[in-house]
Amino acid sequence: MSMELVFFYACPYCQRELPLVAPPQPTMITCDMCRQSFPIVPVDEYSVQFVKLMLADGQAAIDPAYM
């Protein structure tokens, strides 16, 4: 089992929230609703690794009754 962090970036044109899996570099994305492009800020890889470590790569969030 593995865990990924999803970040939501609001389109500055139509305000739609676009989900992205922890983007490591600055880039341009295109909104799937209004088709406008805009830049996004990357996430800090150390912060992502810390969250994954603290949540045991997602296993800490699983209800023990289902394991």
DASUL-V193057 format. One line per field, one symbol per residue. ss: DSSP state (2 for helix, 1 for strand, 0 for the rest). phi: phi as a letter, one per 30 degrees, with the letter a starting at -180 (. if undefined). psi: psi as a letter, one per 40 degrees, with the letter a starting at -180 (. if undefined). A space follows every 10 residues. Layout:
# DASUL-V193057
ss = ???
phi = ???
psi = ???
This chain:
# DASUL-V193057
ss = 0000011111 0000001111 1000001111 0000001111 0000222222 2222022222 2002220
phi = .bbbcccccd ddcbiddcdb dgddbdacbc ddccidcadb cdcdeddddd ddddchhjdd cddedcc
psi = iiiihhihhh hedeehhhhi hgheiiihih hedeeiiiii hiihdddddd ddddeffede ehhdde.
